[in-house]
Amino acid sequence: QVQLVESGGGLVQPGGSLRLSCAASTSIFRIYNMGWYRQAPGKQRELVATITNGGTTNYVDSVKGRFTISRDNAKNTVYLQMNSLKPEDTAVYYCRGATPAGHLEVWGQGTLVTVSS
């Protein structure tokens, strides 16, 4: 069973940048489709960005042009580069992995991102 561990969250001022990392415990990571989700206080968890095992990416409209998802299969890690951060980006960010057929999925524990002056 793959385990995911996120890191890189913290407090940043509006307009600043952060890079989140999600490290997988096994190299089987390379066949997983990966995604970043976030949950703001009092709101439902929402999809932020996805990347397939082949490298195809997709983003929610609110982060297009500001966030970039990428993966390094040699390091069993997926990243979320977040630029031009806004207060509304404040949330707990979760990493999710799933097999292509969707039979198995795994979530990380989450990392808090706070955008505030």
C-alpha positions in Angstrom: 0.0 0.0 0.0 1.4 3.4 -1.0 1.7 6.0 1.7 1.8 9.7 0.9 3.4 12.4 3.0 2.9 16.1 2.2 5.2 19.0 3.2 5.9 22.6 2.3 2.9 24.3 3.8 3.2 27.5 5.9 2.3 31.1 6.2 2.9 33.4 3.2 1.9 36.9 2.3 -0.5 37.6 -0.5 1.4 37.6 -3.8 4.0 35.1 -2.4 4.9 31.6 -3.4 5.1 28.2 -1.9 6.0 24.7 -3.2 4.2 21.7 -1.8 5.7 18.3 -2.0 4.0 14.9 -1.7 6.4 11.9 -1.3 5.2 8.4 -1.9 6.6 5.4 0.0 7.1 3.2 -3.0 8.2 3.4 -6.6 4.8 2.0 -7.6 3.9 5.7 -7.4 4.9 6.0 -11.0 1.7 4.2 -12.2 -0.6 6.4 -10.0 -2.5 9.3 -11.3 -1.9 12.1 -8.7 -3.9 15.1 -7.6 -3.8 18.0 -5.1 -7.0 18.9 -3.3 -7.7 21.6 -0.7 -10.3 22.2 2.0 -10.9 25.7 3.4 -12.5 26.2 6.8 -16.2 25.5 6.5 -16.0 24.4 2.9 -16.0 21.1 1.1 -12.8 19.6 -0.2 -12.2 20.7 -3.8 -9.9 19.5 -6.6 -7.0 21.9 -7.4 -4.9 20.1 -9.9 -4.2 16.6 -11.3 -1.4 14.9 -13.2 -1.7 11.5 -14.9 1.0 8.9 -14.9 1.8 10.1 -18.4 2.2 13.7 -17.3 -1.1 15.2 -18.5 -2.1 18.0 -16.2 -5.4 19.7 -15.4 -6.3 22.6 -13.1 -9.4 24.2 -11.6 -10.1 27.6 -13.2 -9.3 29.5 -10.0 -5.6 28.5 -10.0 -4.9 28.4 -13.8 -1.8 30.4 -14.6 -0.7 30.6 -10.9 -0.2 26.9 -9.8 1.8 24.2 -11.5 1.6 20.5 -10.8 4.5 18.3 -11.7 6.0 14.9 -10.8 9.4 13.3 -10.5 9.0 9.6 -10.7 12.7 9.1 -9.8 12.0 10.7 -6.5 8.5 9.3 -6.1 7.3 12.8 -5.5 4.6 15.1 -6.9 4.8 18.9 -6.5 2.5 21.8 -6.5 4.2 25.2 -7.2 1.9 28.0 -6.1 2.6 31.5 -7.2 0.7 34.8 -6.8 -1.1 33.4 -3.7 -4.3 34.9 -2.6 -6.0 34.9 0.8 -8.7 32.6 -0.7 -6.0 30.0 -1.4 -5.9 29.4 2.4 -6.7 25.8 3.1 -5.4 22.4 4.1 -3.9 20.9 1.0 -4.1 17.2 0.4 -2.3 14.9 -2.0 -4.2 12.0 -3.5 -3.0 9.1 -5.6 -5.1 6.6 -7.5 -4.5 3.7 -9.8 -5.6 4.4 -13.4 -8.7 2.3 -13.1 -9.6 3.9 -9.8 -9.6 0.7 -7.8 -7.2 1.9 -5.2 -6.7 5.4 -3.8 -4.6 6.9 -1.1 -4.6 10.3 0.7 -1.9 12.1 2.5 -2.5 13.7 5.9 -2.6 17.3 4.6 -0.5 20.4 4.9 -1.8 23.8 5.9 -1.3 26.8 3.7 -2.2 30.2 5.1 -2.1 33.3 2.9 -2.3 36.4 5.1 -0.6 39.7 5.6 
